[in-house]
Each structure stands twice: as C-alpha cells, then as structure tokens.
C-alpha cells in the first residue's frame, strides 16, 4: 500500500479505537444503520478511502497513458525519419534499382548501424525475377525499419559480383 493508503487506514483505525474507548467496550459494527452515528463516521472514512484509491488508480492510468502515448509518438517519429531518409536517397521507391557500384557503396557505407539488403539481379534468370518480386513485397512491409532494400544489375557491378563469386567459390571449396 502507498503512504496515503496507510495514513487513511491508520486514521480509520484510530477513529474506530477512539469511539470504542468513548462509548461501549465493543468495537462498532461495520454494517450501516441509520440510528448509529459512529457507523456514519466510519462510512465517511471508508468512502474517503475509496475515493482516494479511485484517484490513485485514475492518476496511475493517466500517467501510464501519457507515457505510452509518448512512446508511440517517438516510434512514429523514428519511422517517419527512416522513411524520409529512404525517400531522399531512393527517390521514393521502396526497392530502388541502383545505376552503378558507386551508388551501392555510398548507400551501404553511409550508415554503419543500418542494414542493407542487396539483390544482384540478372534478367536472364527466372529465379532472379522471382527473388526481385519477393524482396519488393518484403520491402513494402518494412518501410519503417532501419533495413534498406536495393537492387543492382549484376553487369553494372562487375567488381562486387566478382568478389562475391570468388568468396562463394572459396567457401564452397572449404566445405
């Protein structure tokens, strides 16, 4: 219980104790009767206790609501910032096609904490088109997160595709 609850409860108990010492030796009954004034006082104290509890519940709910609204507002603002950043770089596309390796390197190195999903596509392969469609769908569902989705034609990025191919073959030889 809070300090306020303890104080009100102590006040209620003191009131009952003082009435017991002034009047009869038995403690007052808690059920309400119109003829007994001590019960009216007890009811008033109980009502005061209930009102205080309701006030505390209300203030807690209000504080929780305000904190939650602030948290949601912060999340929305972060999401807007990510979307604005992506739009400024990609021209509003969720899965932009980059023209060359320089643009890809600029995007992947611009933010060390952001993740970038890169599709090296080749229109000659059906699986490449299927992957492009799948990643395009995923990119639309994850607009507000710090993950960026980009694509580049494999022929427009010869240095990176060669490096990836060499690494893949090296790993393949090791296993």
C-alpha distance (Angstrom), angle and dihedral (degrees) to the residues before:
residue distance angle dihedral
X1 . . .
X2 3.77 . .
X3 3.79 125.1 .
X4 3.79 90.9 -102.6
X5 3.80 91.2 52.7
X6 3.78 90.7 48.6
X7 3.81 91.8 49.5
X8 3.79 93.2 49.3
X9 3.77 92.0 46.2
X10 3.80 90.3 48.6
X11 3.82 89.6 49.6
X12 3.81 90.2 50.9
X13 3.79 92.4 48.9
X14 3.82 92.0 46.8
X15 3.79 90.0 50.6
X16 3.80 91.6 52.0
X17 3.80 91.1 46.1
X18 3.82 94.0 49.6
X19 3.80 92.1 48.8
X20 3.79 90.4 49.0
X21 3.79 91.2 52.4
X22 3.85 93.3 46.2
X23 3.76 97.5 45.3
X24 3.74 131.6 20.8
X25 3.77 122.8 -12.3
X26 3.81 93.3 -116.1
X27 3.83 118.9 82.9
X28 3.80 116.4 -106.3
X29 3.77 118.4 -93.9
X30 3.75 117.9 -107.3
X31 3.80 96.6 -141.9
X32 3.77 113.8 95.7
X33 3.80 121.4 -108.4
X34 3.77 123.5 170.4
X35 3.79 94.0 -136.9
X36 3.81 96.7 57.7
X37 3.82 114.6 77.8
X38 3.81 94.3 -171.6
X39 3.78 89.2 62.3
X40 3.81 88.8 52.5
X41 3.81 89.1 54.7
X42 3.80 90.5 47.7
X43 3.78 90.7 49.0
X44 3.79 90.0 50.5
X45 3.80 90.9 52.1
X46 3.80 90.9 46.5
X47 3.79 89.4 49.6
X48 3.81 89.2 50.0
X49 3.80 89.1 51.0
X50 3.80 91.9 49.8
X51 3.80 91.4 47.7
X52 3.80 90.8 50.9
X53 3.81 91.5 49.7
X54 3.80 90.8 49.5
X55 3.81 89.7 49.4
X56 3.80 91.2 51.0
X57 3.80 91.3 48.1
X58 3.77 89.8 49.0
X59 3.80 93.6 48.4
X60 3.82 91.4 46.6
X61 3.80 90.7 49.6
X62 3.78 90.5 47.8
X63 3.82 92.9 49.5
X64 3.81 91.2 46.5
X65 3.80 91.1 48.0
X66 3.81 92.2 49.7
X67 3.81 92.3 47.4
X68 3.81 91.4 48.4
X69 3.81 92.4 48.1
X70 3.81 89.8 50.5
X71 3.81 90.4 49.6
X72 3.81 91.6 50.1
X73 3.79 90.6 46.0
X74 3.81 90.1 53.2
X75 3.81 91.2 49.3
X76 3.80 91.5 49.9
X77 3.80 91.1 48.7
X78 3.83 91.5 50.4
X79 3.80 89.5 49.1
X80 3.80 91.3 50.5
X81 3.80 90.5 49.8
X82 3.81 91.7 51.9
X83 3.81 92.3 47.1
X84 3.81 91.9 47.2
X85 3.80 91.0 48.6
X86 3.80 91.7 49.1
X87 3.80 91.5 46.3
X88 3.78 93.3 50.2
X89 3.79 91.7 51.6
X90 3.79 100.3 37.5
X91 3.80 101.1 33.6
X92 3.79 93.3 -113.1
X93 3.80 96.7 -53.4
X94 3.79 119.0 129.4
X95 3.81 92.7 -150.5
X96 3.82 107.5 24.5
X97 3.79 125.1 -168.9
X98 3.80 108.0 -127.5
X99 3.80 118.2 -142.9
X100 3.83 98.8 -143.8
X101 3.79 148.5 -4.1
X102 3.80 93.2 -93.0
X103 3.81 91.3 63.0
X104 3.80 90.5 47.0
X105 3.79 92.2 50.9
X106 3.80 90.9 47.7
X107 3.81 91.8 53.4
X108 3.79 96.0 43.8
X109 3.80 94.4 48.1
X110 3.83 99.3 37.4
X111 3.79 95.7 84.0
X112 3.80 119.2 28.4
X113 3.82 93.4 -164.1
X114 3.81 97.6 47.6
X115 3.77 120.9 90.4
X116 3.79 119.7 -135.0
X117 3.78 124.9 -159.3
X118 3.80 110.0 -156.8
X119 3.78 124.6 -167.1
X120 3.79 114.2 -160.9
X121 3.77 98.2 -157.5
X122 3.74 133.4 -164.6
X123 3.80 117.1 -171.3
X124 3.80 91.1 -152.4
X125 3.81 91.4 73.1
X126 3.80 124.3 70.2
X127 3.82 91.6 -151.4
X128 3.80 89.3 58.6
X129 3.80 90.3 55.9
X130 3.80 90.9 47.7
X131 3.82 91.0 50.8
X132 3.78 90.2 48.0
X133 3.82 91.1 54.5
X134 3.81 92.3 46.1
X135 3.81 94.6 49.0
X136 3.81 90.8 44.9
X137 3.82 88.9 56.6
X138 3.80 92.0 47.0
X139 3.80 92.4 48.0
X140 3.81 91.1 56.6
X141 3.80 90.9 53.4
X142 3.80 93.5 50.6
X143 3.78 102.2 47.5
X144 3.79 95.4 129.5
X145 3.77 99.4 48.5
X146 3.77 127.9 89.9
X147 3.81 92.5 -109.1
X148 3.79 116.2 105.6
X149 3.78 124.2 -157.9
X150 3.81 120.9 -152.3
X151 3.78 136.9 161.8
X152 3.75 133.7 -156.5
X153 3.78 133.3 -177.1
X154 3.77 108.1 -106.1
X155 3.81 90.5 -133.2
X156 3.84 89.8 57.2
X157 3.82 91.5 56.5
X158 3.82 105.3 48.1
X159 3.81 96.4 155.1
X160 3.82 95.2 51.5
X161 3.80 95.4 41.6
X162 3.80 90.3 50.8
X163 3.82 90.9 49.6
X164 3.80 92.4 48.0
X165 3.80 91.4 46.8
X166 3.82 91.6 50.5
X167 3.81 92.0 48.2
X168 3.79 92.2 47.7
X169 3.82 91.7 50.2
X170 3.82 90.8 46.9
X171 3.82 91.4 52.1
X172 3.79 89.7 45.2
X173 3.82 90.4 54.8
X174 3.82 91.7 49.7
X175 3.80 94.8 55.5
